[in-house]
């Protein structure tokens, strides 16, 4: 199969008929063999009924329905597992992404031997309350990851099949898929300017909490990418540094007292009466704890539990 299109959705029953018809039109005009995987993330409207109806009209449409809302990352991860195409396209269900971009994305993946192409909505139709935080997150992600992309969170992306079969997406990690792909060894990442359309139906399903979650997930991505397979290097290094600093301060105070005793110089305060003593003690204890944390984390990484188990109610 040439192309798999994954569309995660939540309460988008109005836009689905138009979106799937548009995708099918583009595919047929370009002679692609394809599938459209609609992942219903626990919608409370008629989205699933619409998907079942669309399936009867077009056998290339497949549906996966979550029993409850898990989030976009979960929907993408399950969609990735179900794909059969050589190239995988992800897009949002709100008609803000244009299926007309698909042929060029497919061509570039195939001809330029790219692993991933991220869309860049250079001209956006979102409110300023969404665009400014997005720019800040993009700048922070560029700085931490070293990947020169202008729009990490664009829903319209293209992947080589090997990429999505290798990476794991959870939490709010969907906005950092290029970073996850890079840490997994897929470094041929490019960007393509894509059309951003104004929302035609309904309202956005994302609130302010996504910015907080996104920031925390950015820190998680950075830590896991750098130290996920070797947590002892992170915790152990900080632990040893803290332990040595505390030990040095303690030895300094002891040496200072012994010098005063040997020189018969009056000693103003006992060691235990000095604030530096308690700072040194805390540094030694914290250092020991961080070293042990690194050791335990090293053992945990050898037996990490599955993080992507979701209750799927129906499939078509």
Secondary structure, 3 states (H helix, E strand, C coil): CCEEEEEEECCCHHHHHHHHHHHHHHHHHHCCCEEEEEEECCCCCCHHHHHHHHHHHCCCEEEEEECCCCCHHHHHHHHHHHCCCCEEEECCCCCCECHHHHHHHHHHHHHCCCCEEEEECCCCCCCHHHHHHHHHHHHHHHHHHCCCCCCCCCCCEEEEHHHHHHCCCCCCHHHHHHHHHHHCCCCCEEEEECCECCCCCCCCCCCCHHHHHHHHHHHHHHHHHHHCCCHHHHHHHHHHHHHHHHHHHHHHHHHHHHHHHHCCCCCCCCHHHCHHHHHHHHHHHHHHHHHHHHHHHHHHHHHCCCCCCCCEEEEC
